[in-house]
């Protein structure tokens, strides 16, 4: 006869969702609550691939946020040393545009204003879906303030 668990025993904790673990990895460590940091460390200890992924994501964030002697090519080399297919694909894409990434890290100019205009034009285009051609889109983009 099997014994049923006693009513005093709490149920095991529910496994964390992929979204929650992703958020923990992508959040700066100093902004995680102690409980979240402990749970992330537990998950990383259980899965070596997740630990490697977390290290690489943190290194990339540090590389972009702070000027260091490390380069993007150093990060790509470190990623290639581990067997993480999705991150390796991202690294391959970065390698194709390594000059642009390096320039973006080092120059004080940013493309934010241009991205804002592109976003505005895309919004106008979405509003006009199926109604007109490029000529009307051009006129609306030029005349909209």
C-alpha angles and dihedrals in degrees: 000000000000121000119232118224114265119254091240093063111092116229116258114269115271113253112257118251123249089245092055093049090047090053091051091051093047095046119089107258093235090058096055119096115245091251092051091048090050092049092048090051090050092051092047091050091054097049121043093192091054090048091053091046091051092050092050094047090050092047091050092049090049090047092054097040100047131037107243138160089254116099134209089251089057089054092048090051091051091050092050089055090064126063099242108133098190094048090044089056090051090049091051090053090050091049090058089057100030092131092055092047092049091048091049090053096048108035120080092220119096133196095224097115092049091049089052092055092047090051091050092050091049090052091052090048091052091051090053096047110158095354108093149000134254095282093063091044089053092051093047092048092051096044098042112093 
